[in-house]
Amino acid sequence: MGVENNRGRGQTRRELLRMGTAGLVAAGFTTGCDLLSTDPNSGGGGGGRAGKKGREAPSLAKLVKAGDLPPVAKRLPKEPLVVRPADQIGAYGGTWNTALLGPADAAWLDRTIGYDNLTRWDPEFSKVIPNVAKSVEPNADGREYTITLRAGMRWSDGEPFTADDLVFANEEVERNEKLTPVPPDNPATFEKIDDVTVRVTFERPNGLFPEEQAQAGGSDLVSRPFHYLKQFHEKYNPDIDALVEEEGVADWVELFNRKGALIEGTPYNARWMNPDLPTLCPWHVDNALGDGSRLVASRNPYYWKTDPDGSQLPYIDEVRFQVITDPEVMLLRASNGDFDMHARHINEPRNKPVLARNRESGGYDFFDTVPASMNNLMIAFNLTHPDRMKREIFQNKDFRIGLSYAINREELITAVFQGQGKPWQAAPSERSEFYVEELATQYVDYDVDLANQHLDKAGYSERDGENRRLGPDGEPIQFDVETATGLSPTQVDALELIRGYWTEVGITMRIKAEDRALFYTRKEANKHDVAIWGGDGGLNDAILDPRWYFPFSQESNYAIAWANWYNGDSPAMKPPATTRRQMELYDQLKASPDPAERRELFMQILQIATDEFYAIGTILPAQGYGIVKTTFHNVPKTMPNAYVYPTPGPTNPEQYYTDA
């Protein structure tokens, strides 16, 4: 079943390339029908038009009249992608004001002005649809794909976007050992058939290729303009050494990375740190991220989408990101009405009363987000701990079951989570097509007697004079629970209560807060006792990032050494047979181009996860929110919120517009 032209309407990069999805089912998201369409006769939603307009923004029309820009008909592809507005046809002009939490917060850029991949999620998060590609067609076994591009499409500097760009991105970047020392797990060759057609052939079947391109982190193939980057590549520039010296860098690899690499959190995130890098996105940055207290992005005059009237998008002229380093300052700015549309970092449950009190004076209201997170707090005992005794204790399923029964989740909901949410284990939510009731609800009752029974059954019935249970060495069982600073403060508050619950049943835990970089260094080295994190994979993204359902990646905090064994990394430890079976099933899933088969395989993985009970969950998050000014339009009233669905990107920010 191909990803066709639709006329009817994370983690590390290496980990992202392992992800994919089964056929996803819409989960009640009210983004409206047919938000994305390639039918130029499609009309806008109810609510009427915002006002008369031409085929292009007035600022661009002036440049055309002055002879500084080609006419709009020559800037658009032969078949532009038509975006049907969420509510109504918009008007040109204005600014979208939002914010970043420091220069490292590039993910909000990816989510707002940077989501234009080869394929994309539809707004409802129900399926993958065409985007930069007009179509992506697989062969029968999912080993070969034919990509058809949109004829006449251009980069933001006016140069043609063609098959040469995809071939360059793959063959000369992704498969270049100097630029990409760690090759893809399943390499592909890209063959140019003509200017708009590329044949992609994988070494092994890859039924998830369209989904890999649609998710967050899937922008690489369409962010490497050959005409611009070839000057920084040793293969194409005979004078590269002179350019390296002129730029004052170590070698051509560093030069290329600074100009065109896409590595988040480093000086090589060129999408946002190199304003000269052409883009296919609605807006291009005018200054480098990290240069000053504001990042400004201006409209792309060659953007390749239109509204149903045939008017070129985006509607909004400029997006301004205030760079704010303190989340409390960001909250204050939001409550003052300084942001037109924003969600990230301010949307904690504890902040909503503050924002609600100020929404009239701030001139904004709320929109809802349906969280993909299935847990506010996941507790991951290190089942592959290098210390034999701790490993023996943590791997004991009755030990984990006992500690789960010891947690008073209803009290956590009341005292910590603003009375919102419900008891939940590591399991997809009821909104997901992968919902398994037993997996979600087992061992969530608060029952101290059952807790003690399971801890006794685990073999730790003996206690010392302070009522502490003794381990195999005769010493009290105690361990550190590590948390990264900068996470939600509610997680630390919850841990304080959990420490008391576990003390009551004879188990001693210490809370160990540490810098996020150190937290990651320790857990990736498999040195942690217990780690806490949020519960990714609660909607249909569970199949994309199954970290909590089997040891899938270095984000599977309960068994990183087992995940390393699966992925060929270190330190590694061979998993038990049942876990290896999950890995085999997931390998079959990744190879299958059949969504129904993928779903069946994933349900088998979840059944094993139910039996194994790898990690302890606490609370299923309540519905989230963001804020939007009353003068800012076409933002859906409800949208999914997930990492792989980079909220709000799939709702098509290019069709947002403002009265201001």
N, C-alpha and C positions, 0 to 999 in steps of 0.2 A: 504493500500500500504506500503510494508515494506522497510526498509533501508537494501539493500542486498549487498553481495559481488560484487563489481563493476568490472566485467571482460571486459567491453567494452572499456575500455580506458587506555552585567553591571545592576554603580549602586551598590547597596549593594548586597550581596549574595542573600538575601531574594527576592530582586526585580528581580535578574537574573533568579531565579527559576520560576518566573511568566511568563517569556518571551517564545516566540516561533515564528514560521513563517508559512506563507502559502506557497504553491508551488512557489518558486522563479524563475524568468525568467532572463536569462543572459541579461546583459544590455550593450553589445558592448565592453566588456573588452577583450583586445587582449593578454591574457595570453597564448594562444595557445591551441590546442585541446588535450584532453586525457593526461593531465599532471599527473594524478594519475591513475594507472592501477594495477590490480592484475595479468595481463597476462605477464608471463615471456618472451613471444615472441615479446612483443611490442618493437619497435625501438625508438631511440631518434629522435628529431626534426631535421629540416634541419640545416646544418652547419658543419656536420662531427664530428668525435670523437676527443677528446682532446689529446688522447694518450693511449698507451697500459697500462693495469693494471691487477692485479690479482683479486681474489675474496674478498680481504680485504686490509686494509691500511698496508703499509710496517711496520709501527711501531707496529701494532698488530701481523703481521706475525713473527716479531722478538721475541715477547713474546711467541707465539705458539712454535717456534723452541726451545726456552729456557725451555719449559715446564711450563711456568708461566700462560698460558692461553689455554683453550681448542681450538681445531680446529674450524674454522669458521662454518663448517657444523653443529657442535654441539651447536653453540651459536645462530643460527638462528632458528625461528620456522619452523614447517613443511611446512607452507604456508606463506612465508614472503610477506609483502605487496610490490608490485613492483611500483616504482615511475618513471614515464616517464619524462625525463628532459624537461625543458621549451624550450631549444634550442639544446643542444647536450650533449652526454655522457661526464661526467667530469673526472677529474684526482684527485688522492689522494694528500693530503698535504696542507700546508699553514695555514694561520691565517686570520680570519675575524676580522678586527679592527673596532670598533664602540664605542658608548659612552652612558653614562647615565647622566641625569641632577640631580645629587645628589643621595644619597642612597635611597630616597623615590621613585625614578623613576623605580620601579620594573615592571611597565606595559610594558616597552620595552623588558625586559627579557621574560615576558609571550608571547610577540608577535614574538620574534626572535628565542629563543631556547627552549620555553616552550609550544608550541602548538601541543600537542599530546593527544587529548581527546578520549573518547569512540567512538564518531563520529566526523566528521569535515565538514567544508564547502569545496566544490570544489573550485578551484582557481577562477572561474568566479563568485562566489557568487550566483550560480543559484540553488543549491540544497545541501542537506546533504548527505554525503557518508560515508561508513564504514571507520574505522581507527583502533584503538585498538581492537574494536569489529569486528569480521568477518561479523556479521549480527546483526540487531536489528529488530525483527519481532513483530508487534502488533497483538492483537486479534481484533475482529470485532468492539468493542466499544472503543478501546484505553485505557482500564483499565489495561490490562495485556500485558507485553512484554516478549519475550524470547531473551536473549542475548547469542550469541555464540562467544566465544573467540578463539584466534589462538593457537592451540596446540603447546606446546614447547616454548612459548614466555617467556622471562626472564627479570628480573629487571637488572639495570646497575651493580649490584654486583654479578650477575650470578644466583641468586635464582629464582625459577619458579614464573611466574605470572599466577595466577589461579582464579577460581571462589571464592576461600576463600578471596582474596583481596577485591573483590567487596562487598561481604557479610560483611566483617569487616568494610569497609568504611561506609557502610550504617547503619548496625545494632549497631555497637559499637562506632561509632563516630557521624554520622548524627542524630541518634535516641537516643543517650546518653544524658540525661538531664543535666549532669554536663559539658560535653564538648560542647553541643549545646543547650543552655538554650531556644532559640527561635526555636521551631520545624518548619519543612517545612509546608507550607499551605496545601499541599496535600500529606501526608506521604505515603511511599511505604514500602512494605516488600520485602526482597530479599531472595530467596530460592535457595540454591545450588542443582542443578540436578545432575551434575557430575563436573569434574575438569574444563571443558570449557563451561558449560551451567548454566545460572542463570535465574530463573523466577522472574520477577518484577511485583508486584501487587499493584496498587494504591488504595487508599480509594475511590477516584472518578476518572472518566475517565480523562486521560491526553494525549490528542492527540499530544502534543508538546514535549514529552520526547526526541525524537532523536534530535530535534532542541536545546533543553535546553543543551544537552551534547556537541553540536558542537560549541557553542558560547564562547566568552571570559568569564572566570569564571567557565567554565564547566569541570575543571580538577580534581575536588575533588575525584570522584570515582576511578580515575586511578593514584592517587598520595599518596595513603595510604598503603604502603607495610606492610602486616600483619606480616611477619616474623621479620621485624625490629621494628615496632611500638608496638608490643605486650609487649615488655619488659618495656614500659612506661605506661601501662594500668593496673589499679588495678585488673581487672578481670583475667588477665593472669599472673601477676607477684606477687607471695605470699610475696616477699621481697621488695615490692614497697616502703614501708616507709623508709627502709634503703637507697634505691637509691635516694629518695627525699632528704634525709639528706645529702647524699654524693654530690649531685648536688647543694645544697644550695638554693633550691626553696621552695615556701610556701607549696605546696601540689602536688599530682600526676597530677592534672589538669594543673597546670602551667608547670610542667615537660613535659607532653604530648604535650601541645601547643608549647612549645619551640622546641620540636623535630619533630613535625609533623603537626601543624596547618597551614592553608593557608590563613591568614588574611592579606591583603595588607596594607601597611603603618604602621605596628606594628612590634614589635620584634618577632611576631609569624608567619611570612611569611617564613615557614621552607623550602620551595622549594629553596629559594635563601639564606637563613641564616643558614642552617644546611647542610654542605657539606657531612655529613654522610648519609643523607636521600637518599635512592636509587630512581632512576627515570626510566621512560620509554622513555624519550626524547633523541634526538640525541647526546646531550652533557650534562655532569653533572658538577656542579660548583666545583672548587678546593678550593675556599676560601669563607668565608661568606660575603654577601653583607653588606657593612658598615665597613669592615675590610680592611682599606687601601684605596688607590686612584685608585685601579684597581680590577675588578672582572674577573677571568679567568675560562673558561669552556672548559673541554677536551672531546674528543670523547667518546661516550658510546660504549664499546667493544661488548655489547650484543644488540645493536640496531637492530630492527626487520624488517627493510625495506631494499630493494635492488634496484639497477637500472636494466634496462632491460637485462644487461649482467649477472645478478645474483651476481653482486659485492655489498658487504655490504655498506650501507650508514652510516654516512654522508661522503662526500668527504673531507670536511675541518677538519683538525686536532684539531683546537683550536679557540675559540671565545674570544676576549679580549674586555672588556668594560672599557673604561676610565671613571672614576667618576669625572664629572666636575660640579661645582656648579653655574657657570655663563653662561647663554645662549649666551652672546656675545663671550665668550671664546670658546664655542662649535662651534659657527659660524666661528670663526677665524681658529680653527683646521680643520673644514670641508673644508674651502676655501684653506687651505694649502695642502689638499690631504691626511690628516691623517686617514681618514675613508674609508673603502672599500665599504661599503654600509650603508647608513643612511638616515633617514627622520625626525624622531621625534625632535621637538623643533627648528629645523633650517629652516623648510619649510614654513615660513611666506612669503606672496607675496613680501613684502618689501626687503626680503633677496635674492631673486632670481637674481636681477642684480649683486649683489656682488659675488654670486657663479658663475654666468655666466662669469663674467670677469676673474675669476681665474681657470676656468675648464681646460684650456690647460696646464697651469703650474702645476695644482694640479693633472692632469691625471685622471679626472673623467668626467662623463656626467650625464644627467638627465634621470630619468624614471618618468612617469606620474602616478598620483594617482587620482582616481575619488572619490570625497568626498561624504561620506554618509550624512554629515551635509547639511541640507537644508537652513541654514541661518547663516550668519556671526554674526548677532546680533538679538537675540530675546528679546523683551521688555515685561516683565510679570508683569502686575498690579495685586496686591494681591486681588483677588475677594472674599477671605475669611478673609479679614482684621479684627482683633478684634475690631477696632474702627468703630462703626456703621456708622458714617458719611462718612469716607473714603471708607468703604465697599459699601455704597450706590452709591457713585460717580464712583468707579472703576467698579461696576457691570453694570453700564449703558452702553449698547452696543453703543449707539450714541456717548458717550464720547470717547470710544476707536476708533470708526470709524473716528471721527473728528481728533483725534491726528494722526491717520495713514495717512489721507489725507494731514496733515500739514508737513509731512516729505518729503524733496526733495531727493529722493533716487538716482537720476542721479548725483546729486552733491556729495553725499556720495561716489558713485562709483568712480568718478573722483578724488575727494580730498583725500579720505582715503584708498580706496581699489585698488589703482594702475590701475584704469580704467577697472577692471575686475569684472565680475558678472552682475546680473540684478535684478531689483526690484522683491521682492518675499515675500509672507506671510508664515505662518507656514504650509507648505504643502510639500508632497513628490515631488521630482524633476521629470522632464520629462523622465528621465531614468528609473524611477520606474514603476512597473506594477500597483501601486496604485495612479498614477498621477491623480489629479482632477484639471482641469484648473481653475474653479471658485474659489476653495479654494486657489490656488496659486496666483491668480492675482487680487482678489477683494481688493478695497480700496488702491491700490499701486500708483495711479496717484498723482502727486504733484498738489494740487488744494486748494489754501487757501480759496477761496470762499466756496467750499464744506465743508472744515474743519470747517469754522465758522458756516455754516448752521447746521451741525450735532451737534456742541457744543451748539448752541442755542436750537436746538430741544431737547437736553438732559436736558434742563432746566437751563442752566448756561449762560444766555444772559446778565445779569446785570454785570457791571464792575465798578471798583473804579477809582479814579483819575489817577492812573498809568496804566490804561488799563488792569488791572488784572481781570479775571472773578471771580465772587463770588460764593461760595458754599452754601449749604443749611443753614449754620449758619451765612451767611452774611459776612464771612471772605474770603480773597483771596484763591483760590485753589492752594495749593502747596504741594509738596511731595518730598521724597528722592528716588533717583534711586541708588540702591546699586550694587556695582561691586566688585569682588574679585581681589585683587592685584595678579599679576603674570599671569593674563590672557593676551590675545593678546593686545598689546598697541593700535592697531587700534580700538578696541572697545571703549576705553576711548576717542580717537580722534573723533569717530563717535558721541559719546554722547555729546561732546562739541557743535557740529553742531546742533544736535537734540534739545539741550537746547535752541538754538537761534530760531529754527523753532517754537517751542512751545510757546516761549515768544511772538512771532509775533501774535499768536492767543489767547493770554491772559492767558496762563497757565505757572505757575512757577515750575520749577523742580531744585533740587540740586543734584549734583553728589557726592556720598558718597563711596569712595574707602576704603576697609577694608581688613584685613588679611583673607585669604581663610577660615581658621578654624572658625573665627568669622562670616563670611558670611554664612557659612553652619549652624552654631549654631542659628543664627537669623532666617533664613528662615525655618529651620526645626521646630523652635518654633512658626512659623507663625507671626513673629513680623515685617517683612519687609513691606515697602510700595510698591516698585517696584524693581524687580531683573532683571539683564541682564545675558544672557548666550548664548552659541552657540545653533544651531538648530539641535539636533540629530534626526535621523529618516527620512533621505531624500531619501534613496534608498529603496530596498525591506526590509531593516531592520526596516522600519516604523512599521511593525506589531510586531516586537520583542520588540521595545521600543517606545510605542505610547504616551510618556509623553506629547507631545505637542498637541495631538489630543483628549485626554480626560484626566481627573485627575487620572493618573495611578499610580504614585509613588511620593515620596518626591522630585523627580526631576521635577515634574509638578509645577513649581514655581508660576504659576498664581492661584493655588487653592490647596495648600498642605493640608488644613483641609478637603476638599472634598476627596482627595486621601486617607487621613488617615481614613476617614469614610469607604471607600471601602476596605481598607486593615486591618481594625481593630486596627489602631494605634491612637495616640493622639498627639496634640489636634485635635479633629475631629469636623466636621460640616456636617449636612445632605445636600447633593447636591439637586438641583432642579430636577424635573422629567425627563427632557430631558437628563441630565447628568447621572442620574441613569439608563436610558435606554441604554446609551453607555456601562455602566459597565455590564449590563445584557448581552448585545451582546458580550462583550469581554469574559465573563465567558463561553458563549456558544462556542465561537471560541476556547478557550483553551481546551475545552473538546473534540473537534471534531478531528478525525484522517483523515478527508477528506480535502485536500488542497483547492479544489474548494469551498467547503462550507465555509472554513475559509476566503477565499478571499471575498466572497459575504458578510459575516458578517462584515468584516473590512471596506468594501466600505460603508456599512450603518453607521458605526461609523464615517467615514470621512464626510459623508453628514451632519450628525448632527454637526460635528466640523465646517463645512462651515457656518451653520446657527448661531452657537453660537459665533464664532470669539473670542476665549478665550484670545489670546495674539497677539501682533503686531510684525510682521516680517519686515525685512528690505531688505537684499541683499542675493540672492542665490550665494554661493561661486563659484568661478571659479575653474578650474581643478588645483589640487595640484601637488606636485613633491617630489622626493627624489633624492639622488645622489648615483652613483655607479662608482667605478674605472673601467677604460678600461681593466684592468687585472682581473676583477671579473665577473664571467659569470653565466648564467642561471637565472638572475633576469628578470622577464617579463618587457616588455617595458611599460606596463600599468597594474595597479592593482586597485581594489577597496580599499577605505580607510574608515573603519568603526570601531567602538568600538566592535560590536558583531562579525565582521569579523576582527580579530585582526591582522591587516596589519603589516608585510608581511607574517604572519604565514601560512595561507592557500596556499601560493605559494610554499610551501615545501622548506624551507631554507636548509634542509639536502641535496638537490641536487645542491645548489650553489657550485661553485668551483673557485679557483683562480690560476693564473699563477705564482704569486709571492711566 
